[in-house]
Amino acid sequence: MNRPMVVTLATLVAVASAFARPPTEPVGRLETAVRDVSFRDEVNPLVRLSLAEAIARAREQSPRVAQLTALEAAAGAGLEGAKAQRMPSVDLTAGYTRNSNVPEFSLPPPIGRTIFPNIPDNWRTRLGVTAPLYTGRRIESGIDAASREREAAGKDVESGVDDLVLETTAAYWSLVTARESARVLDEALGAFDAHLADAGNRQKFGMAARNEVLAVEVERDRASLARLDADNEVEVANANLVRLLNLPPDSRFEAADPLVAPDVLPGNVERLVEAALAARPERAALRARLAAAEAVVAAQRSSRYPQVNASAGYDFADPNPRILPPEEAFKSTWSVGVGLSLSVFDGGRTSAAVAQAAARADAIRRQMDDLDRRIRLEVTTRHLDVRTALGAVDVASRGLESATENRRVSSDRFKAGVGLSSDLLDAETGLMRAGLDRTAALARVRLALAALDRAVGR
């Protein structure tokens, strides 16, 4: 067969392929079912948000952030309670007692006065006031400890928000990545369908063997399986965002931000470490808890010092036991005093409490040292991840350009009858993989940047 005849047959095959219907395979029925599922999902509520909007909604709807905020409020209430220790305490008591009748005691004439009358009904009321004068800085240390605990609780809220931002960002870009991968696979399936039609028509004209058609079908089936995995990843990422944003269960989330490479540089790692040590809320929370633990040590030591209190009282009773002889009538009395107490020997309880509080403070101090090392490692790791991811985007972009051009050239040669079906199949498979690699590289950059921001405390 001479070359003009080959070109003529190749032209006929190309024309026939334009009107040919791709062969029906079980995979085609499976993809039809997938498209039907996608069509049914389109009736669900659609929520389109940018990343910033998604993060804002996640913060509003997060039960974890609400929990930490409630704990912060509890710590604030504890601070108010510690401050209240400085204020005087006022107590009001009242009571009634019915006693049995007793013989009266009276002096004989000529005095004839009753010294102890029979008064079975006893009424009493008392208003008492107690105020601390000196506590060895027990109250002041308690206030300082409570204030530091509230500060630590506030930093816990910031840390929880930062974790939520990272989790939401990862879920957002996971969904974008899965849908972009599905788009790349759809394009690959379209190319495989066209190639399959061409190979089938070439087989009809005796220009291709059966194994060429089967080879295309194998690669198309692999792409179909990858498309199913991409659909599954879309559903999982969508469900995760529904959870984070507290959306209706049947909502369909659509990302408004495209998956593109950001024009950023990771920066100097040492400066990032310094910024992280200054900005990380976890470290600030530990620093506040260390100060609180040191204040507890001072509060425990206050038990070694005398405690001085002032007190005052007003009694209104019938009979008033402070008035002799008792009379069946309401009468008032008052009292003012100062009291001092000092623990001379407590069996070592104060020393043990001080040692326990000091050990806890030292444990927090060691925890801070460990956290500083972990922060340095985390920032260094995230910095390297960003740098590697940015390099991967450049490599994947060049690979996609080369794969696109290779596929174009292979397709032209195949249509002209001078290229092999296996070459075109390799080019189509390479283009699909290059597209998936670039999608994964772009997602890797986004996730690496989000993780770096979390590590630095931005």
FENPEZI-V336827 format. One line per field, one symbol per residue. phi: phi as a letter, one per 20 degrees, with the letter a starting at -180 (. if undefined). psi: psi as a letter, one per 20 degrees, with the letter a starting at -180 (. if undefined). Layout:
BEGIN
phi = ???
psi = ???
END
This chain:
BEGIN
phi = .efgffffffffffffffdfegfecgffffffffffffffffefgdddcfffffffffffdfffffffffffffffffffffffffefddcccbaccddffcffdceffefldeecfecfecdbcbdccccfdbcmmfffffffffffffffffffffffffffffffffffffffffffffffffffffffffffffffffffemebeffffffffffffffffffffffffffffffffgffeleggefdeceeefecffeccfnffffffffffedfffffffffffffffffgffffffedfddcdbbbcdcbceefeddfgceafcdbcbcbccccbfebcmnfffffffffffffffffffffffffffgfffffffffffffffffffffffffffffffffffffffenddeffffffffffffffffffffffffffffffffgffene
psi = prghhghghhghggghhhiqpqqprhhghghggghgghghhiiqppooqrgghggghhhhiphghhghhhhghghhhhghhhhihiqqppppqqrppoqqpqpqoqqrqigkpognronhpppqqpoqppppgpjkkggghhggghghhgghhhhhggghgghhgggggghghggggghhhhgghggghgghgghhgghghhhhjjiqrhhgghgghghhhghgghhghggghggghghghgghilrqhjqoppphpqnrpqmrqhrphhhhgghghhiphgghghghhghghhhhghhhhiiiqqppqqqqqppoqoqoiipqqqqmqpqqrrqprpqpqpogpjjjgghghghghhhhghghghhggghgghggggggghghgggggghhggghghhggghghhhgghgghghijiqqhhghghggghgghgghghghgghhgghhgghggghhk.
END
